[in-house]
Amino acid sequence: MAEYKYKDRIYKLTNDNYDVVYPDDIKLPKNVFKYYGKTNYSIDAIINNYLFCSHPYHLNDSIDSSSLLWDFTNLSKKVFDAFYKHYYDSVNVIDYDEEKSNSFVFTKQRFFEIASKNAGIISLTTNSLQTLMWAHYSTENGFMIELDWEEIKDNLKSLNPKLNNYAFFPIQYVDKLESIDFFDKNFDSRDIPYLYSSAVKRKDWIYENEWRLMTFTPDYGVPNSIRGPLPDIQSEHERKLYYPKKAVKSIVLGKHFLNSSNLKKIIDDKTYQLKTNSDLDFINFLMENYNDRIYFCGEYQTGIEFKRSAEKVHFEKVDWNTIQMIREDKVYI
């Protein structure tokens, strides 16, 4: 067993199972939420019931899960040589002393590629109607889904047979980020440092109240081309984690979900004629599969204060591209 204690968290690897031990006053959520912008990729994820397992290069925080949080000061020449012999079938591919003088930048990148190509990151939250989350991740014209964590967990292996293991934990928010000694004598692999770097974030992000699902599957690949004109490490497995349809508890549409990009005509305050595009296909899908659990996001006023809410609705088809959105006078706040 390897473990690392940092403030009030313990990062562990026991019998190839990853775990983050967090304080007892943080309760495991029953339901979690995922925000989406309205893109073809997002719609495909809802239709096909999967969560995208991001690589760190996909994330919006540039230091999230970054090798910058790894301290390579204690990398010995013995380990250095063994690494290159094992992974690159050669010793002295690059000079140890030269790399050491350059803070092992090249070698650290090689370690990072090996660690990150087998791991996926799924960012979830317990914040259902957080204004900044709606603005940053759905730009108000996307949508949010509510997922039952137990349903996801109970079906992880059956729906994702290539999944080796996973970890589910709340992000540890800190005032300042600190690096971890990658070659601490208590670590016998790269797993604990990688888990740590993927679980700690600056308090700037605390409003997200993120719960992170990390998936470990061989050869997800590395999208190096996101960073520049670099070759990708090709994947053997899709970065997708499938969940059962029954895990979807609700779908909340953003308050600007209906807009000029998809509306052809507003017939009255509840009847909409839609353009023929992917949004029409998506609404038809929602009607056929989730019409009993659709909500529409908005704002309501109490006195002089405005608060965000979600009102329960369902759709009824008038003709092939005309729908009615029926309010059910139930508000999810």
Secondary structure, 3 states (H helix, E strand, C coil): CEEEEECCEEEEEECCEEEEECCCCCCCCCEEEEEECCCHHHHHHHHCCEEECECHHHCCCCCCCCHHHEECCCCCHHHHHHHHHHHHCCCCCCCHHHHHHCCCHHHHHHHHHHHHCCEEEEEEECCCCCHHHHHHHHCCCCEEEEEEHHHHHHCHHHHCCCCCEEEEEECEEECCCCCEECCCCCCCCCHHHHHHHCCEEEHHHHHHCEEEEEEECCCCCECHHHCCCCCCECCCCCCEEECCHHHEEEEEECCCCCCCCCEEEEEECCEEEECCCHHHHHHHHHHHHHCCCEEEEEEEEECCEEEEEEEEEEEEEEECCEEEEEEEEEEEC
